[in-house]
């Protein structure tokens, strides 16, 4: 009877090839996020999903805390501050939620719920920045932001309340120093996603798709299972545009007043969406060990010497805890097959089985979630054996995901080819770099230019498909969320 119930449970999760259905169902049965909150575009983190979030954001905090400081700025932004930067406001004017009343009283000044925090933070930077000795300033916060999203909302991907927005805001003396910080932000994000075993493509967004008020925008994208790209990070060079608006000046070494130069860069819970989508499979979640709420589950295989097996499992669990490994010991009454299914759905990287044969050999059977490979390891060194496998799992997940992404990047020479290939992933095509040609390309193809990628992906020889000029720039185009 128990096995029959397990089979019925297994039928709950659609095949990953039906990505949209698979994704939505996995968020629920994997206990990541509950979509049943009675406001469109707002979702509830389950405790298990929130643990994934905590572990994931611990990684970005670790990377930033080396030379950034974490702070917290208010959620409410006075209309008088919010409306100062015209281009910035134009970019967000259709997305802002406004608070117009306090209790029964109409407010004298409307308050915006932050869609992003430039206009909340920069009035304070005007006060804090006085001298070149105050620079650079590197501050970040992890907060919720609100955007009146009118497109099709999707949990973790397209939200009205972004619950986990990590935004950094830096201040520098010169344009060049700010440019170096943008490069550093991109490096940090690439390292962050490597830790999550997620391959990414970095590109400079075209001018018409940059952050409102920025000089330029660098973006980090990954390729999802349905062949659409997901923007999972951005870094913006703001030059002195906001400094002039908010009067952020410093006294240089010669005693002259100069406008500061700034950057801002952010990621959100889209990082969790990518983590779930890139690695998950038909059995459920698959996590790299660093961000898995449960890194190892121990399952007793009880035949014959049950008491001895139970004691051995408890002792192994204690060894893992002593070494700081997040382990679980499943002593429930469910049959082993049901337990395997349950913990595979949860994405636990390693399963440890201890049965009579293992006990006889003073060993345990270790099973990897990512490959299903089984090995026998000595019980006396169970914690060491487990730790040795963690980095191998992360590396294996990254290599598999990177291979999948590379196989879905296609070289094209005509817009007809691009139309065809963006159904299967990312199309790479020569582009002269001119705005007019880029807009024609987007219109003809029905998809956006992500930009010119960094490295070899963005270099090549060809002719622009619109004007026919020779170029060494390669643009990438894709369907996006």
N, C-alpha and C positions, 0 to 999 in steps of 0.2 A: 504493500500500500504506500509506504514511504517513498519507494522509487517512482511510483506512478505520479505522486504529487510533485516530485522533483522534475519529472518530464514536463508536467503542466507548467511549472515555474519557468523552465527553460524556454517554453514557447512564448513567454511574455515579451522577450526582447527581439525586435525585428532584426533581420540581417543588416550588417553595416552598409551593404551595397544600397540599401534604402536609407540613405544617410539622414534625411530630415526626421523620419519616423524613429530611426535608431537613436539619434541624438536626444530627441525630446523624451523618449521612453527611458533612456539610460539615466538622464538627470533625476527621474523619479525613482526608478527601481534601484539605482545606485546610491540614492539618498544624498544627492548633491544639492539639488534646488527644487523647491515646491513652487509650481507655477500657478497655484490656485488662489493667490491673493486677489481680493476683489478690486484691484485697480490695474488697468492695462499697463504693461511695461514695468511693473514692480513685482519682484519675486522674493521668496524667502529662502535663506540658506538653512538647510538641514544641519544639525550638529556635525555629522560626518563631512559634509561638503565644506563647512566652515573650518574644520580641522585641515582639510586640503588647502584652503585659502591661507590659513595661518602659516602653514609650513612653506607654501610657495612665496608668500610675502616676506617670510623670514630670510629667504635667499636674497631678494632685492634689497632688503634692509642691510644685510651683511655687506653687500657690494657697495651700497651708497654710504654707509656709516664710516667708511675709511676716510672720506674727506668731505662729507656733507653732514649737516645737522638737521634732525627732524624737528618740526614745529607744528603748530596748529593755528590756522586763521579762521575767522568767522564764516559761517554759511551764508549769512545775509549781506548783500552788497547794496549800498544806497544807490538809487538811480542816478544821483549827481556824479558819483564816481564811475558807475557802469557806462554812462553815456559819453565819457570823455574821448575815447579812442574810436573815431568814426569807422575806420575800416574793420576794426575788431567787432564793433557792435553790429555792423552790417552782416558780418558772418554768422552772428548768433541771434539776430533779432527775432527770427521765427521759432526759436527753440527755448526762449526764456520763460520760466514761471515767475509771476510777480505776486508778492504779498502786498495787499492794498489796505488791509484792516488789521488793527490790533484790538482783539475783543470786539466791542461794538463801535469803536472809533475808527474813522478814516485816517490813514496815515498822511502826514504832511508830505513825506517823501516816500515814494514806493520803494520796496526792497526786493531785489532780485535774488532768487535761489541760485547759487553759483552754478553756471554751466561749465565754468573753468575759473581759475582764481586770479588771473592777472590783475583785474581791477579791484580785487580784495587785498592783494598783497602789496601792490606797488605804491599805494598811498603811505604804507608803513616804510617801504624802502626809501621814499623821499625823506622821511624823518631819520632813518638809521644811517644813511650814507652821507658822510661829511667830507672825508679825506681819502686820498689814495691808500692810506694805511688801513681803511675799513674794507678794502677789496682784496681778493674776491669774496663775495658772499655766495654760499652754496647751501640752500635750504630746500627741504622737501617735506611734503605732508601726504598722508594716505587718508582720503576722505570720501564722502559721498558727494556726487554732483548730480544736477537735474537738468534734463533736456527734454523739451516737448517733442519727442520723436513721433513723426507722423507716418513714417514708413512702417512696414511690417516688423513688429517687435519680436525679438527672440532672446530667450534667457542667455545671459552672459555675453551676448554678441551685440544686440541692438536694444537698448534699455531706455526707460525714462528716468529711472534712478540708477546711476552707476554707483554701486556701493563700495567699490574698491579702487578709486582713482588715485594712483601714485603720481603726483606732479612735483617736479623740481623746478625751482626758479633761482637762477644765478645772476650775479651782477659782476661786471668786469670793467677794467679801465679802457680797453680798446676793442675794436672790431675783431682784430686778429685773435686776441685772447678769448673772446666769445666763440669764435670759429673753432678754436682748439677744444673748447668745452663741449661744443656740439659733437665733435669727433669722439671725445671721451664718453659722452652720453651714449652714443651708438655702440661704442666698445662695451660699455657696461651692460647694455641690453643684449648684445650678442652673447656675452658671457652668461647672463641670466638664462637665456633660452638654451644655451648649450647644457647648462645644469639641469634644465627640464627635458633635455634630449629632443628639442624641437629645432629643426633646421629653418633658417630664415634667409630672406633676400633683403638687402638694404639698397634703397634707391633715393635719389633726389627727386622729390615731387615736382611736376611741372608748375610754372608760376600760377596758373589758374586754379591749382589745387593745393596751394600752400596754406598754412595757418593764417587766418586773418590778422594782418598787422605785422607779419614776419617778413624778413628779407628772403629767407628760404627755409624749406622744411626737408628734413631727412626722415624717411619712414622705414619701418621694419615690418615686413610681411611674411606670412607663412601660407602654405598651400593646403587647403582643407581637403577632406576625402571626396567632396562633391565637385572638386576642381575649381572652386572659387578661392580667391585670395582673401585672407583676413589680415587687416592692419592690426598689428599687435604692439606697436610702439611708434612714437614720433619724437623728434627732437627739432626745435625751431630756433633759428638765429633771429633774434628780434632787433639786432643793431641798436640804434639809439631811438627807435620809433616810440616806444613806450616811455623811455626816459624823458623825451621832450614833452610828451603828454602829461606825465605825472611829476615833471620837474625834478628828476633824480640826477643830481649833480654831485661831483666830488672836486676837491681842491687838489690839483696835481702837484708834483714835486717842485714846480716853479711858482706855485701859489696861484695858478690860474684855475678858474672854474670850468669844468668840462662835463659834458653829458656822459653818463655811463652807458655801457653796452650790455645787453642782457640776452639770456637764453631761457627757454623753458622746455621741459620734456616730460612725457607721461606714458604710463601704461595703465591698463585696467584689468578687470576680471576676464577680458578677452584672452588673457594669458591662460586662465583656467579652461576656457572653451577650447583653446588650441591643445592644451595638455590632454584633455579628455578625448578630443576628436582625432588627433594625430595618432595616439597610441592605442586607443580602445579597439576592441574586436568583437566578434559575434558573441563571445562569452561575457562581455562587460568591460569594466574599467581595467586599464593597465597603467600602473604608475612606476616612474623611476623611484628607487628606494628613498632618495632624499626627501621627497614630498609625499610619500605614502603614509597615511595615518597609522596603518598597521604594516610594518615591514616584513614580518614573519608570522605565520600562524602554525602552531603545533597541533597536530591531529593524532590522538592515540588510536591505534588499530587494535582493538581489544578482542583477542582470542586467547583462551587459556590463561596465561599468567597476567590477569588484568591488573592486579594490585601492583606488581612490579613495573608493568608498563606505565601505569598512572604515575607512580613515583618517579620513574625516569623522565616522563614528560614534564612533570612539575619542576624537577631539578634542572632540566634543559631551559625551561621558561625563566627560571630564576637566574641562570647564567646569562641569558640574553639581556634581561633587565639590568643586571649588574654591569653590563658593558654598554648600557645606554641604547640598546636596540629596542625599538617599539614592537613588542611581540604580543601575541594573543594565544591563549591555550583554550582550545574548543573542547570542553568536556560535556557538551550537551548530549542529549539522547538521540540526536539525529544520526542516521547511518552515514558512513564515510562519504559516499557519493553525494549526498545532500550537502555535507559540509564542504566538499571540494567546490561544488557549484556556488555556494554562498560566498566563499572567500575569493574565488575567481572573479565573481561579479564585483567585489569590492576592490579588485586590482592589487591584491597583496602580492608583492614581488616574489616571495619565496614561501613555499609550503614545506613543513617538516613533518614527516610521518615516522612514527615509532611503533613497530609491531613486534611480535614474538621473534621473527627471524632477525630483525634489526637488533633487538635486545641481546640475543645470543651472540652477536658479533660486536657488541658494545658500540653500535653504530646507529645512524639515522638515515632515512632516505630524504634527500632534498630535491624539490621539484620547482623549476623556474616557471613563473607565470608567463613570461614573454615567449619562451621557446617550447615549454613543456618538457625540457630535458630533465632526466632523473640521474642523481648521483648518490652514492653511499659515502657518508662522511663519518669520522670518529666522533662519538658523543663527548669524549673528553675535551675536544677542541671545537665544540659546536659553534660558539660565538665567533671564534676566529675564522672558521670556515664560512660562516654567513657573511661576515664583513668583507672577506676576500671576494665575494661574488657581487657585491653591490655595484662597484664601479664597472665591472664587466657587463652587468645588466644595463646600466645607463648608456654605456658605449654602444652596446648592441642595439638598443632602442634608437639611439641617435643615427647610427649607420643605416639602419633599416628605413627610418623616416627620411633621411637625406637622399638615399637611393630612390625612394618613391617620388620625392619632389623633383630630383634631377631628371628622372624618366618622363616627367610631365612638363618639361620646359622645351619648347620647340622653336627651332630656327625657321624664320619665314622671310620671304622676299617680296610678297605681294599682300595687299589687304584681304584678298579672297582667301589666301592661306591663313591669315590671322583669324578671319571669321570662323574658319573650320577648326583651327587648333585651340581656340579659347574654350571650346566645348570640352576639351580634354586637359586643360591646364593653362600654362602661361605661354604666350607667344612672344618671341623675341624678333624685332624687326629694325632695320636701319631707320634713323630719323635725323633730319638736319638740325633739329633743336628749335626750329622756329615755331612760335605759337600758332600761326595761321595753319601750318601744315599739321601740327599736332591736333588741333580742333577738328580739322577735316578727317583725320585718321580715326578719331574717336567717334565722330558722327557716322562715318562709313561702316565701321566695325560694330558699333553699338556696345562698346566697352571702353573703359578708361585706360589712359596711359598711366601706369604706376610711376614711371619715371625712367631715368637712366641709372642702372644698377652700378654699385661699386665693383671694382675688380674686373676680371676677364669677361664676366657676363655683360658688362656695359661697353666693351670694346669690340671692334670688328670693322670690316670694310664693306661698303655697299652703297646703294643710292636710295635717297628718300622716296617713298612710294608716291608722294604727292607732287613735289617740285622737280624730282629727278636729279637733285644735286648729290654729288659724292659726299659721303660722310663716314666718319669712324665711330660715331655714336650709335649704340644699340639701345632702343627703348624696349621696355617690356609692357605688355598689355594683357589684361585678364578681366574676367568677371569678378566683381567684388561684392562683399556684404554691405 
